[in-house]
Amino acid sequence: MQQQQDKYDGTVLAAHVNNFDRKQMLRSMLAQIYPRSIIIYVCDFANFEASLVPEIFDQIVKDKHRVIIVANKLDSLPKGFKLDSVQAWVKRQIQRQMGEDFD
């Protein structure tokens, strides 16, 4: 075990990350979604842009899924943001990803 950890700079997770196949993982995940499902999509304010996965939004639009957007870690934003402004900003970001209007 120690030899394997040294091989990956001392981290056990690195072996998994090095073998990570994003396309395969997304195909497998998206294949399990029933047609016209309601998707609960969690976005992370600590790294908002990275939590938006274009392939998932493409599939949502293609298969006409309904989506509920949950914005997590709102408390990580600097003080002074108004909830209405943040909500409008999130909506614009999601619309940009989906290429269509939604409510």
C-alpha positions as CSV (number, residue, x, y, z in Angstrom):
1,M,0.0,0.0,0.0
2,Q,2.8,2.4,0.9
3,Q,4.5,1.9,-2.4
4,Q,1.2,2.7,-4.3
5,Q,0.7,5.8,-2.2
6,D,4.3,7.0,-3.0
7,K,3.6,6.4,-6.7
8,Y,0.7,8.9,-6.5
9,D,2.4,11.6,-4.4
10,G,1.2,10.2,-1.1
11,T,-2.5,10.5,-1.8
12,V,-4.8,7.5,-2.1
13,L,-7.4,9.5,-4.1
14,A,-4.8,10.4,-6.8
15,A,-5.0,6.9,-8.3
16,H,-8.7,7.2,-8.8
17,V,-8.4,10.7,-10.2
18,N,-5.7,9.6,-12.7
19,N,-8.1,6.9,-14.0
20,F,-11.1,9.2,-14.1
21,D,-13.0,9.1,-17.4
22,R,-15.4,12.1,-17.3
23,K,-17.3,11.1,-20.5
24,Q,-17.9,7.5,-19.3
25,M,-19.0,8.7,-15.9
26,L,-21.4,11.2,-17.4
27,R,-22.8,8.6,-19.9
28,S,-23.4,6.2,-17.1
29,M,-25.1,8.7,-14.9
30,L,-27.3,10.2,-17.6
31,A,-28.4,6.8,-18.8
32,Q,-30.0,6.2,-15.5
33,I,-32.3,9.2,-15.7
34,Y,-35.9,8.4,-16.7
35,P,-37.5,10.4,-19.5
36,R,-39.0,13.7,-18.4
37,S,-37.7,13.4,-14.9
38,I,-37.5,16.2,-12.3
39,I,-33.8,16.9,-11.8
40,I,-32.6,18.5,-8.6
41,Y,-29.3,20.2,-9.6
42,V,-27.1,21.4,-6.7
43,C,-24.8,24.3,-7.5
44,D,-22.0,25.2,-5.1
45,F,-21.4,28.9,-4.4
46,A,-17.9,28.1,-3.2
47,N,-17.0,27.2,-6.8
48,F,-20.1,28.0,-8.8
49,E,-18.8,27.9,-12.3
50,A,-17.2,24.5,-11.7
51,S,-20.4,23.1,-10.4
52,L,-22.2,23.8,-13.7
53,V,-21.6,20.7,-16.0
54,P,-22.6,21.6,-19.6
55,E,-23.2,18.0,-20.6
56,I,-25.8,17.6,-17.8
57,F,-27.6,20.8,-18.9
58,D,-27.5,19.6,-22.6
59,Q,-29.2,16.4,-21.5
60,I,-31.8,18.3,-19.4
61,V,-32.8,20.4,-22.5
62,K,-32.6,17.5,-24.9
63,D,-34.8,15.2,-22.8
64,K,-37.1,18.0,-21.6
65,H,-36.5,17.2,-18.0
66,R,-37.8,19.6,-15.4
67,V,-35.1,21.0,-13.1
68,I,-35.0,22.4,-9.6
69,I,-31.8,24.5,-9.0
70,V,-30.5,24.4,-5.4
71,A,-27.7,26.9,-4.7
72,N,-25.6,25.6,-1.8
73,K,-23.2,27.4,0.5
74,L,-24.9,30.8,0.2
75,D,-23.2,31.7,3.4
76,S,-19.8,31.6,1.7
77,L,-20.7,34.8,-0.2
78,P,-19.4,38.1,1.3
79,K,-21.9,40.0,3.5
80,G,-24.1,42.5,1.9
81,F,-25.5,40.4,-1.0
82,K,-29.3,40.6,-1.3
83,L,-31.1,37.3,-1.8
84,D,-33.1,38.7,-4.8
85,S,-29.9,39.8,-6.5
86,V,-28.2,36.4,-6.0
87,Q,-31.3,34.6,-7.1
88,A,-31.4,36.6,-10.4
89,W,-27.7,36.1,-11.0
90,V,-28.1,32.3,-10.5
91,K,-31.0,32.3,-12.9
92,R,-29.0,34.1,-15.6
93,Q,-26.1,31.7,-15.2
94,I,-28.4,28.7,-15.6
95,Q,-30.2,30.2,-18.5
96,R,-26.8,30.8,-20.2
97,Q,-26.0,27.1,-19.7
98,M,-29.4,25.8,-20.9
99,G,-29.8,28.3,-23.7
100,E,-33.4,29.0,-22.9
101,D,-35.7,30.8,-20.5
102,F,-37.1,29.1,-17.5
103,D,-39.0,30.0,-14.2
